Amino acid sequence: MLRPALSLVAGLIFGLGLVIGGMVDPAKVQNFLDITGTFDPSLAFVMGGAVVVTFVGYRLAFRERLPLLAEQFHLPTAKELDSRIIIGPALFGIGWGLSGFCPGPAITSLPLMAKGTLIFVSAMLAGVCLARSVTQRPCAWAASRACR
Amino acid sequence: MTAMATVTPFTPVASTIGGVLIGLAAVLLMLFNGRIAGISGIMARMVPPYRGADAVSAVAFVLGLMAAPLCYLAVTGEPVSQTVSAHAGLMAVAGLLVGFGTVYGGGCTSGHGVCGLSRLSRRSLVATAIFLAMGFATVFVVRHVIGG
């Protein structure tokens, strides 16, 4: 039960980061994407802060031979640039621009119960299932390509 | 299509703090559980077939995310403010694109944008460049070409 407990805490910290950083507000995200309009560069500071901490922290974590609560580091092994690494992010980018939501902020926003969020998350879950049926690959494998 | 552009304040300090928290969560998840903090991958792990993908931890992480706005309200006394489009068709299409695209492309803003870039992954760099470019292009078209 230690791993789920750690995941719960990490999820809470992650979610608080999204809330405090303003990223649960789709208007703020869309304004980042609107350089020629009501531009708000805040998202770059969220990404910058997160990447700097993760870059340094990962190097410290990988000094351990194994994770403290697991039998291995689950890291993506794919290196080649296939069509999926072009098509997937392109479709994602369109949906992100249309809604101002990516998966983390959308899920974090669920308790706020906005009608648009409930519709978005339902459709997003359908999209997840669709992607898995199209790729004909078990979820764990498909997800391991970059996002586990 | 989308609601009129709402001006959002530039919040460099809060957004950097938010980013640091997100990075901290990503490092904790790797150090303890050996997992990439990618929300689309975590979402995909919650759906069968499981194949030892640690679905309980994935659910726990998502519960942590959803607890965040409630904890924020409890501690600060301020509800989280957001402007979410209530356009059902738009949000359904966007959700479908985001769910499909992130799983098909093996990652989202967190998996590719934060964790992947921190690992200096070439695939994640390409993915991040593409979803950013498509996000910018989509908002430009919606706000300045169609909505102009």
Interface residues (C-beta under 8 A of the other chain):
Chain A: L2 R3 P4 A5 L6 S7 L8 V9 A10 G11 L12 I13 F14 G15 L16 G17 L18 V19 I20 G21 G22 M23 V24 D25 P26 A27 K28 Q30 N31 L33 D34 I35 T36 G37 T38 D40 P41 S42 L43 F45 V46 M47 G48 G49 A50 V51 V52 V53 T54 F55 G57 Y58 L60 A61 E64 L66 P67 L68 L69 A70 E71 Q72 F73 H74 L75 P76 A78 K79 E80 L81 R84 I85 I86 I87 G88 P89 A90 L91 F92 G93 I94 G95 W96 G97 L98 S99 G100 F101 C102 P103 G104 A106 I107 T108 S109 L110 P111 L112 A114 K115 G116 T117 I119 F120 V121 S122 A123 M124 L125 A126 G127 V128 C129 L130 A131 R132 V134 T135 P138 C139 A140 W141 A142 A143 S144 R145 A146 C147 R148
Chain B: M1 T2 A5 T6 V7 T8 P9 F10 T11 P12 A14 S15 T16 I17 G18 G19 V20 L21 I22 G23 L24 A25 A26 V27 L28 L29 M30 L31 F32 N33 G34 R35 I36 A37 G38 I39 S40 G41 I42 M43 A44 R45 V47 P48 P49 Y50 R51 G52 A53 D54 V56 S57 A58 V59 A60 F61 V62 L63 G64 L65 M66 A67 A68 P69 L70 C71 Y72 P79 V80 S81 Q82 T83 V84 S85 A86 H87 A88 L90 M91 A92 V93 A94 G95 L96 L97 V98 G99 F100 G101 T102 V103 Y104 G105 G106 G107 C108 T109 S110 G111 H112 G113 V114 C115 G116 L117 S118 R119 S121 R122 R123 S124 V126 A127 T128 I130 F131 L132 A133 M134 G135 F136 A137 T138 V139 F140 V142 R143 H144
